Amino acid sequence: MLRRLSQEILRSTTNKSLIASTATKSIAAYGLPSHRMHSTTTDSSSMIPLSRTLALGAGCYWGTEKYVVKDFQKMFPGSIASAAVGFMSPETNAMKNPSYRQVCSGSTGHVEVLNVELNEPEKHFEELIKFFYMFHDPTTKDRQGNDMGSQYGSAIFCSDVQQKEIAGKVKTELQSLLDAGKVKYSGKKIETGIYDIQTFYPAHDEHQAYLEKNPSGYCNHFMRFKEWLVMN
């Protein structure tokens, strides 16, 4: 029993170290400084701070990474502490450490995601969720453009209840905008899944910052609209 527990702790520690290393490389590859801010101790009577970590699935993770790490940070400089592409499943009992080929088969239940750590989530979490909806189509279930399969699903993986509440609020707002004809997608219903965050498995190094290393590489993301509208 003790040996098994030690092995589990070792695997967990190794995975966290790999995520941190990979995420830092991704930020650096896009020519952006890694602004890592450390939270200060708060009074026990104050509100519980919003978690800094989330994961976003918006189709092929190359484009998701480019739009978040590069374009979102043009709007909010220094907002991203770290980011890395990889895989995450909504299911707690999903296959562990799947390969890219296995995920692409659509049989593992994992989604291609960008795992993100924010510097100041109170300022930028909601803004990031809104931006997420601007560069992909959340109305095509398990598909983005020509990419089809559950691995290309629109998904938000949240680390705490507050994140889920904000993500749900933004999704509801977007559905109202869509119903009112103020934004347009290919469909009429927002299909984005909002889940509890699960184990993140980083993709191999060649896929990190892929579009920065290969500017003409494949990407089917584009801005659907450029500002978040408010319902009157």
N, C-alpha and C positions, 0 to 999 in steps of 0.2 A: 504493500500500500504506500509506504513512504517513498519507495523508489518510483512508483508511478506518479505520485504527487510531485516529486522533484523533476521528473521529465516534463510534466505539464507546465510547471513554473518556468523551466528552461526554454521550452518552446514559445511560451508567451513573451518572455523577456527578449528572446531572439527576434520574434516578429515585430515587437515594438521598436527595437533598435534599427531593424531593416526599414521600417516605415519612416522613421525620423531621418535616416540617412538619405533615402530615396527622395523624400519630400524636399529636403534642402537642396539636393542636386537639381530638381525640377525648377525651383524658383530661380536658382543661379543661371540655369541654361537660358532662361528668358531675359537675362540681363537685368534682373530686378534684385534689389537688396533684400535680404531676409530680415525684416523688421520683427523681431520676437520680443514682445512685451510681457513682463511678468506681472500677474495680478497681485495687488496688495491685500493684506489681511483686512477683512471687513467686520464690523460689529455684528454680533450674533443676532441682533434684533433686526438687522437690515434684510432686504430681500435677497434670496438665493441668487447668485449671479448666473447669467445665461452661459451654457456650455460653449466652449470655443470650437468644438469639433463637429463636423457633419460630413455627409457624403452625398454627391449628386450624380444621378444617372440621367443622361440626356442623349442617348444614342452613342455613337462612336466616341470613346473617351479622348481621342486626340483633339477633336474640336472643342469638347467640353473644357479640357485643360487650357487650351489657347484662349478661349473667350473669358474664362474666369481669371486665370493667372495674369494674362496680358491686358485684355480689354476692360475687365471690371476694375483692375487696379489703375487704369488711366483715369477712371472716374473717382476712385477712392484709393489714392496712393498709400502704400504700406498697409493695406487692410488685410492682406494674406500673409500669415506667418509661415505657412508651409502648405504644400499641395503635392499629391502624387496620384497617378492613375493606377487602377487595379480593379479588383472584383469584390463584390459584396452580395450576399443573398438576404432576402427578407426572412428566410427560415433559419431557426436556431440549429437545426439538425442537418444543414446542408453539407455537401462534400467539403472536406478541409483541403486547403491549399490547391485549388484546381489550376490546371494549366490553361494557357490562352486557347489552345486547340479544344480542350474540353468545354470551356465556357462558350466558345463559338459554335459548338454543336447544339447548344440550347438545351442540353440534357441535365445540367447541373443546377439550374435555377438561379445562377448568379447574374448580376447586372454589371455592365461596364460602368465604373464610377470614377469620379474624381474625389479623393478624400482630402478634405480641406480643414485647416486650422486657422481660425481668425484671430487677429490681434485684439480687436475690440468688438466682440459679438453684439453688445448692446447697441452699437452704432451701425454695424454692417450686416448682421444676420438677415434681417428683413429685406434690406436693399439687395443682398445677394440672391435671395429667393425670387424677388421680383425680376432681377436681371436674368436669372436662370430661365424664366418663362419667355424672355424676349428673344433668345437666340435658338430655341428649338420648338418643335411642334408637340405640345402635350396632349393633343387630341387623337393621335394615332397610337393606339395601344400596341405595345411591343413592336414598334416600328419607327424609324426615322428615315424618311426618303426611301431609298432602295434597300436599306439595311433592315432586315426583318428577323424577328426572334425575340424571346423574352430577355435576352442579354442587352437588347437595345431599348428597353422600357424606360419610360419617364418615371423617375423615382427620387424621393428625398428621404434620406436616412438621418434621423434626429437623435441627439444624445440625451435629451431630457424632455420633460413635459412642456416646459415653456417653449422650446423649439417647435414641438409638434403643434402647439396652439397657434403660434405665429405662422407656421407653414400652412395650417388649415385655414387660417384667416385670409392669407394671401390667395390661396387656391379658390376660396369662395368669392373673393373680390374679382378674380380673373374670370370666373364663370359668369358673374354678373355683367362684366364688360363684354364678354363674348355674346351673351344673350341679347345685350343692347346694341350689338353691331359696332361697338367702339374698337374692338380688335378682331382680327381675322386669322383663322387657322384653316386647315383642310377639313376639320370636323367641327362638331357643335358641342362636344362634351369633354371637359378636362379629365383625362384618364390618369393623371399622375398619382402614383402610390406614395403614401406617407407612412414610413415604417420606423421602428426602433433600430438604432444603429447596431450592426453585428460585426463580426470579425472582418477586418479589411486585409485582403491579400494583394500586395503590390505586384504590378506587372513587371516584366523584366526591363532592364535598363534601356534597351533599344526603343521601347515604347514611351519612355518618360520624355516629356518636352519634344515629342516627335515632330510637330509642325514647326518648331523653332529650328530643329536640325534639318528638316525637309520642308522648306516653305511652300513648295508646290505639291506637297503630299495631299492625300485624300481628305476632304472635309465637306460634309453636306450641311453644316450649320450656317445660318445667316441671321441677321437681325430682322425679326418680324415687325417690330415697332421699336422706337427709340426712347420713349418715355412712358412712364406708368401713368395712365389716365385716372382721374377721379370721377366716380359716379356723382351726378348732381342730385 
